[in-house]
């Protein structure tokens, strides 16, 4: 069976043994995640799908999943479909089977209403785009992590790439974790496809340098350095010539809300030269 057919059928391929989990989070509280989501061919990687599946197997079952993807920038902040609608295949030039993947997760109208109330304030409107389906920054990892597609999913846009504003959005969303909502920032820890075309095989120096710096900044909980990553990190502007794939991390950091000390890197290493570092808080 092809990878696309496996995903359509909702099966899960076996993964590695789960990584030990830190002490339990407060009762009912979900972790907050930042994950590197790859691209549609992630499904065919011999390792990565199993890593994502093993990660989700360790998590409490969410009541709903809230995703902030690098692939949806829209201001004012917008909510995607609150009912099941077709996916957005926001990529070009891939083999046909990647466009046949389905992920018919239920909509999350109740969560959408909570998000509206939480984020809406004078000068910060929230609006709905009911026909916008999940983009590949949302569904590519979710297919691997929750293949049954039986948990309601809501995607919200990034209304800005400003790290401080995204932190504030995450902080305002943080109480949803106490209601069983899994908040997922979906990006890529390094992301410069143009530069990859001019490098040989292996991991480019700029990608390895930024990944190591980012790991250290996260472990030391240096949020100020992360906010100013374009200036403080080695190769920051090469690792992220445009910052949309790092930006979801700041929503996750805001949503971590006191759990920065309880963090772990769940997935690391590189894929096609890009750092796939993915982190759990809480």
N, C-alpha and C positions, 0 to 999 in steps of 0.2 A: 504493500500500500504506500502511495506517495505521501510525503509530509503534508501536503495540502489536504489530501483525502483523510489522513489521520485527524487533522484539525477539524475538518468539517464534521467528522463522525464524533468528535468530542472525546477521543481517547487520549490517554496520557502515556507517554513512553517512560520506561523505567529510568530513574535518576540515581545519582550517588547517594550514599547514606547521609542522612541529615546531619548538619553541623550542630554541636551542642548549643543550646539556647541559654542565655543569661537568666538570672532570677526573674520570676514572673512579673509581668506588669501589674499595676493595680487592677483589681477585679473589674472586668468588663472593658478595660481600656485597650484599644488597639494600638499597635505600633504605628509609626509613620515611616514611609519608605521613600528613598530615592533610588531609582534603578536606571541603568543604561539599557535602552530598548533595542538597539541594533536596527536592522532593516528586515524586510520580508525573508531574505535568505537565512536569518537566524534559525528558522525552523529546520533547516537542513544541517546545522552545525552538529558535530558529534557529541559536544559537551554541554553547550550553553542551555538548550532546552531542559536537560536533566537538572542542571543547577537551579533554574527557575522553578521547576516542579518540586524539587526538594525543599526550596525556600518556602513555598506556599504550604507545603505539608506541615511545616513547623508552626504556622500561624494559627491563632484562633480563627474560627469561621466568622468573617465579617457579616454584619447586617446589610452593608452596602459598600461599594467601592467608589471613591471620589478620585478622579484622575486629572492631573494638570500635565499636559503634554507639550513638548517643544514645538509641536506642529500646529498649534492653534494659538495664534496671537490675535486678539480682537479687543478693542476698547469701544465703549465701556465693557466691563466684564460680562461675559455671556455664558449661558447654560446651554449645553447641547440637548439632544433628544431626551425627553423624559418618558419615552416609550420606545419600543424596539423599532428601529429603522435600519436600512442598509448601511454597511460600513462605507467609509471613505477610503478608496484606494489611492492615496495621495503620493503616488510614485509612478515612474514612467520607465519603459524599456525593459521590464522584467519578464521572465517567462509567464505564459498564460496561467499556470496553475496557482501562482500567487494571487491572482485576481478572482479565484474561485473559493478562497478561504471565507468561511462564515463564522460569525460570533454573535449569536442572537440572544445576548443577555437581556434580561428584563430592564425596562426603564426604571428610574428612581424618582417618581414625582414627589414623594414625601421628603426625600433628601433634598430635592431641588427647592422645595418650599423652605426648608430649614436654612439652606445656603442663602436664599434670597433675604430672609429675615436677618441672618447673621452679617451679611456683607453690605446690604443696602443701607445707605446713609446719605444725608445731604451732600450733594456733589459727587457721590459715587453710585450711580445707578447700576442696576443689574437687569439684563434683558435676556429673553429666551430666543433660541433659534431651534425650534422643535424638529426640523427636518435634518439637522446636521448629525450624521452618524459618528461613531467612534473612528478616529484616524489611526494610522498604523503605530503612532507612539503610544496609543492606548491598547489596541487589540492585539498587537504582536506579542507583548509580554503576557497579556491576560489569557490568551489561547494556551500558553504553556503552563501558567500558574493555576488557572481555574477553568480547565477545559470543558467542564459540564455547562458552562455559561448559565448558571442558575442563580447567580448573585446579582442583584440590581447594580447597575453601573451608571454613574453620572460623570460627564466630562465638562470641565469649566475652562474658559479661555484664560490666557495670560494677557491682562490688559496693559502690561508694561513689561520691560526687561530690566527695570531699575531694581537692584537687589533689595534695597530697604523697603520699597513698597511691596515687593513680593513677600518679604518677611512678615510685614504687617498683615497681609492677606492670610498667610499661614497661621499666624497667631490667632486671628479671628475665627479661623476654621478649627482650631485645636479642640474646642469642647466637643466637636462631633466624634472625636476618638472615644470619648466616654459613652457614646451611644452605639459603639460597635462599628463605626465607620472606619474603613481602611483608607488613609490618605496616601496617595502615590504621586510623587513627582517623577515624571518619565522624561529623561533626556539622554545624554551621552557624556561621559566624564571628560573625554576629549573628542573634538569633532572639527576636522578640517579636511574635507574630501578633496579639495583642490590641491592641497599640499601633498596628499598621498600619491597623486598622479606623477609627482616629480621625485619620488623617493623609491629606493629599491625595496627588495623584500625585507621582512622583519619589522621591528618596531622603530619608528622614527624617534630620534633623540628628543624632539620637542614633546612628543606624546608621553614618553617615559618620564621625562623631567617633571612635566605638569602633574602626572598621576602621583608621583612620589611626593611632590609638594602638597597636593591636595589631601593625600592620605595623612600626612603629618599635621596639616592645619585642622583637619577634622578630629584627629585623635587628641590634639591639644585644645580643642573647642575654641579655636581662634576665629570667631565669627567675623570680627573686623577685617582680618586678613582675607577671608573668603569673599567678603563683600567687595574688597578692593583687589580682587584676583588679577585683574588686567594689568595692574602695576606692580603688585608684590610678588607675583609668581614668576618662575622662570618660564619663558616661552608662552606666557599667558595669551598673548595676541595671536600666536601661531596655533596654539591648542584650540582657541575659540575666536577665530576672526570675526565671527558674529556670535553673540552670547546666548542665543535662544536654547541651546542644548544644556548649558550649565544653569540657566535661570530657574528651572523647576526645583533645583536643590534648595533654593531660598524659601520657597513655599514649604517644603518639607522641614527645613530648619525652624521656620516659624511654628509649624504645627507640632514640632517635637516638644515645645513648651515644657521645659524643665527636665527633659530626658536626654539632653545632649551628652551627659556623662554615661548614659546607658546606650551606647552605640556599638555597632560592630559592622565591619565590612563582610558581607555575605558572599559576594562574588567579586573577584578581581581578575587580573590578567588582561589580555589584549585580543581583539578580534579585527583582523584586517588592518592592524597597526593602531587601532583606537582603543583607549582604555575603557573597559566595561565595568569599572568599579561601581558597585551597588551597595547601599548602606541602609541599615535598619536602626531606628531610634526607638527605644522603649521595648 
